[in-house]
């Protein structure tokens, strides 16, 4: 693992770093990946750090990382939660994400972020590998988020977080994230949603209880279709089907 890059994003002395995911940083490709997001990201100057507000960037991964870098320069503490590895013929494209993590590391490290800075959690809306079909010789690095991947609602409130700003272009909150936000909402955190770049004020939303909410077997049931790896995240090769001898 590139410890230097990871610790630039998740300094050990920062409380929020305990939730940062190391999985992408084990890739050797991260040292040569090129990142400079060229899309139309939201102007981060419209979002000001406030001690009682956390942010979730639910955007395509490269854009989310680039946005987190910009927000770090304004006083937020980025917490990368992209929890997967990379391989050839992969379900979720990681090249541009690795590039942004590499390019952004020295900027985040030099940002002099205050110890009490509010967190901005970084996700990837493409984590489910849209259009991917499981087949041999592909790298299944699809992933999802679970409540255990985030601080609890009580922890957020204890740290003074009373509001959560969700930045997303999705029409609806994804089901895996709903399990997180509903818990925060029950703990007293108000959830607001903003569409990047629309120029409108954030709108408070009520997060309904998703199916299987707080079901003890929820994580097992959901993750059984995904592939775990030794890095603690997701990602694994789909092997060739075993061949029988043909004898009956």
C-alpha positions in Angstrom: 0.0 0.0 0.0 1.2 3.5 -0.7 1.1 4.6 2.9 2.4 8.1 2.1 -0.6 8.8 -0.2 -3.1 7.2 2.1 -1.9 9.2 5.1 -2.0 12.4 3.1 -5.7 11.7 2.8 -6.2 10.1 6.2 -3.7 11.5 8.7 -3.5 9.2 11.7 -4.1 12.0 14.2 -7.5 12.9 12.6 -10.5 11.2 14.3 -12.3 11.0 10.9 -9.5 9.0 9.4 -10.5 5.8 11.1 -13.3 5.5 8.5 -11.1 6.2 5.4 -10.7 3.2 3.2 -7.2 2.0 2.2 -8.3 -0.4 -0.6 -7.6 1.9 -3.6 -4.2 2.8 -2.3 -2.8 -0.7 -2.6 -2.8 -0.5 -6.4 0.7 -0.1 -7.9 -1.0 1.8 -10.7 -1.7 4.7 -8.3 1.9 5.9 -8.6 1.6 6.4 -12.4 -2.1 7.3 -12.6 -2.9 10.8 -14.0 -5.6 12.9 -12.5 -6.9 16.3 -13.3 -10.6 16.3 -13.4 -11.8 18.0 -16.6 -15.6 17.7 -16.1 -18.0 20.4 -15.0 -17.8 20.0 -11.2 -19.8 22.1 -8.8 -18.0 25.4 -7.9 -17.0 24.5 -4.3 -17.0 28.1 -3.3 -20.8 27.7 -2.9 -20.2 25.3 0.0 -18.7 26.8 3.2 -17.5 24.7 6.1 -19.6 25.0 9.1 -18.9 23.2 12.4 -22.3 21.5 12.5 -22.5 20.3 8.9 -21.0 17.2 7.2 -21.0 16.6 3.5 -21.4 13.4 1.4 -20.2 13.6 -2.2 -22.4 11.0 -4.0 -20.9 11.7 -7.5 -18.9 9.8 -10.1 -15.7 8.8 -8.4 -13.2 11.1 -10.2 -15.5 14.1 -9.8 -16.1 13.3 -6.1 -12.4 13.1 -5.4 -11.6 16.3 -7.3 -14.5 18.0 -5.4 -13.1 16.8 -2.1 -9.7 18.3 -2.9 -11.3 21.7 -3.5 -13.3 21.4 -0.3 -10.2 20.5 1.6 -8.7 23.8 0.5 -11.7 25.5 2.0 -11.4 23.8 5.4 -13.2 20.5 5.1 -11.6 17.2 6.1 -12.0 14.7 3.2 -12.7 11.1 4.1 -12.3 8.8 1.1 -14.8 5.9 1.4 -14.2 4.4 -2.1 -13.8 0.8 -0.9 -12.5 -1.3 -3.8 -9.4 -2.3 -5.7 -8.5 -2.4 -9.4 -7.7 -4.9 -12.1 -7.9 -5.4 -15.8 -11.3 -5.9 -17.3 -12.8 -4.4 -14.2 -16.5 -3.8 -13.4 -15.9 -0.3 -11.9 -13.4 1.9 -13.7 -10.8 3.0 -11.2 -8.1 4.6 -13.4 -9.3 8.2 -13.2 -10.2 7.8 -9.5 -6.6 6.6 -8.7 -5.3 9.5 -10.7 -7.3 12.0 -8.7 -6.3 10.4 -5.4 -2.7 10.6 -6.4 -2.9 14.2 -7.7 -4.9 15.4 -4.8 -2.8 13.9 -2.0 -0.2 16.7 -1.8 -2.9 19.4 -2.1 -4.9 17.9 0.8 -1.7 17.4 2.8 -0.7 21.0 2.4 -4.2 22.4 3.1 -3.5 22.9 6.9 -7.0 21.5 7.7 -8.0 22.3 11.3 -8.3 19.4 13.7 -12.0 20.2 14.2 -12.8 20.5 10.5 -16.2 19.0 9.4 -15.9 15.9 7.3 -16.7 15.4 3.6 -17.3 11.7 2.8 -16.2 10.7 -0.7 -18.2 8.0 -2.6 -18.6 6.9 -6.2 -22.1 6.6 -7.8 -20.7 4.0 -10.2 -19.8 1.6 -7.4 -22.4 -0.9 -8.6 -20.8 -1.4 -11.9 -23.7 -0.4 -14.2 -23.8 -2.6 -17.3 -21.3 -5.2 -15.9 -22.0 -8.9 -16.4 -20.1 -11.4 -14.4 -18.0 -13.5 -16.7 -14.6 -15.3 -16.5 -11.4 -13.3 -16.6 -13.0 -10.1 -15.4 -12.3 -8.3 -12.2 -15.5 -7.9 -10.2 -14.7 -4.8 -8.1 -18.3 -3.7 -7.5 -18.9 -2.4 -4.0 -21.5 -0.9 -1.7 -21.6 1.1 1.5 -22.9 -0.2 4.8 -23.7 1.6 8.1 -20.4 0.3 9.6 -18.5 2.2 6.9 -19.6 5.5 8.5 -19.6 7.0 12.0 -22.8 6.2 13.8 -25.5 8.8 14.2 -24.7 9.2 17.9 -21.0 9.8 17.1 -21.9 12.5 14.6 -24.2 14.2 17.1 -21.5 13.9 19.8 -19.1 15.7 17.5 -21.6 18.5 17.0 -22.8 17.4 13.5 -26.5 18.4 13.2 -26.8 18.6 9.4 -25.7 16.5 6.5 -25.5 17.9 3.0 -25.8 15.3 0.3 -24.5 16.4 -3.1 -25.8 14.1 -5.8 -27.3 14.1 -9.3 -29.3 10.9 -8.6 -33.0 11.4 -8.6 -33.3 9.1 -5.5 -31.0 8.2 -2.7 -29.4 4.9 -3.3 -30.7 2.1 -1.1 -27.3 1.3 0.5 -26.8 4.9 1.5 -30.4 5.1 2.8 -29.4 2.6 5.5 -26.8 5.1 6.7 -28.8 8.3 6.4 -31.9 6.9 8.0 -29.8 6.0 11.1 -28.3 9.5 11.2 -31.8 11.0 10.8 -33.1 8.9 13.7 -30.2 10.2 15.8 -31.2 13.8 15.1 -29.1 14.8 12.1 -31.1 16.7 9.5 -30.5 15.6 5.9 -30.3 18.1 3.1 -29.9 17.4 -0.6 -28.4 19.6 -3.2 -28.1 19.1 -7.0 -24.6 20.2 -8.0 -24.6 23.3 -10.1 -28.3 24.1 -10.1 -27.9 27.3 -8.0 -30.8 26.4 -5.7 -30.6 26.2 -1.9 -30.4 22.7 -0.4 -33.7 21.0 0.3 -34.3 19.1 3.5 -35.4 15.5 2.8 -37.0 12.8 4.9 -35.2 9.5 4.4 -37.7 6.7 4.6 -36.8 3.4 6.2 -35.3 1.1 3.5 -36.2 -2.5 3.3 -34.3 -4.8 5.7 -33.5 -1.8 7.9 -31.4 -2.8 10.9 -31.8 -6.5 9.9 -29.0 -8.4 11.5 -28.3 -10.4 8.3 -28.5 -7.3 6.0 -24.8 -7.0 5.3 -24.4 -10.7 4.6 -27.4 -10.8 2.3 -26.2 -7.8 0.3 -22.5 -8.6 0.2 -22.9 -12.3 -0.8 -23.1 -11.3 -4.5 -19.8 -9.2 -4.2 -16.2 -10.3 -4.0 -14.1 -9.4 -0.9 -10.3 -9.1 -0.9 -7.5 -9.1 1.5 -7.3 -5.3 1.6 -10.6 -5.3 3.5 -12.5 -3.9 0.6 -14.1 -5.4 -2.5 -12.6 -6.8 -5.7 -11.7 -10.2 -7.0 -11.2 -12.2 -10.2 -14.0 -14.2 -11.8 -12.3 -17.6 -12.5 -12.7 -19.8 -15.4 -15.4 -22.5 -14.8 -14.0 -25.8 -13.6 -13.9 -28.4 -16.3 -15.1 -31.9 -15.7 -13.5 -35.0 -17.2 -16.7 -35.8 -19.0 -17.0 -39.2 -17.4 -20.4 -40.1 -16.0 
